[in-house]
Amino acid sequence: MWTANNPWHASLGTRLHHAMSHNPDDLTLFHNGDRRAMADCYERHFEDVWQAVGTVLQGADRDTVVHEVFLALLESGELRRSFMGGSLGAWLRVVARNRAIDHHRRVVARERPLLEETQSTMPNDEGQAQDRLSSQLDARHFLEKINAAIPAKWAKVFEARFVRQLSQRDAAATLNMHRTTLAYQELQLRRLLRRMLKESRTS
């Protein structure tokens, strides 16, 4: 088991942080998605990604894209291999800002038709009301499945961020937790929720 005080981990973190291009072994660890290397990347470069995304987005969109960047790093070997060495922080800032720009464009494209829509979308007959009730029941059932699947150690973060919809800063303050620790747990929760959502769509 590794910790932040583990000398091997500290040594790896220092090498990854400064210049992976000078040590092919460290770059290989990153490309392979080594757990220690990815955890160190997250701890050291969360602020880099946070600041880069913040030049384009704020609020919930900012939180979403920051997590998308690290989720992509965990899940996409192709993305990790596109980093060929040098400054990992600088590379992540470029990746993060590009993703933020893409997210902003998608939001604008999605919301434009809604802004132009003038008709009320409130249910106007019994059939629509029944459909809405059915959707609410399905959502409640899915939430119950989520609560049963979430590890106890992540339950408070799930409630603060996904149920109460607190910002990361407010959630961290409420839970008396370091923001990067909360953000890392939220990242794991998003991975779990994404997997559960895929399973629910195929079942």
VENTA-V927276 format. One record per pair of residues at least 6 apart in sequence whose C-alpha atoms are under 6 Angstrom apart, sorted by the first residue. I is the first residue (numbers start at 1). GAP is how many residues later the second one is. Records with the same first field share a line. If there is no record, write none. Layout:
I = GAP ; GAP
//
This chain:
13 = 27
19 = 67 ; 68
20 = 6 ; 7 ; 65 ; 66
21 = 64 ; 65
30 = 7
31 = 49 ; 50
49 = 44 ; 47
52 = 41 ; 45
53 = 43 ; 44 ; 47
67 = 120
123 = 6
160 = 6 ; 11
172 = 7
//
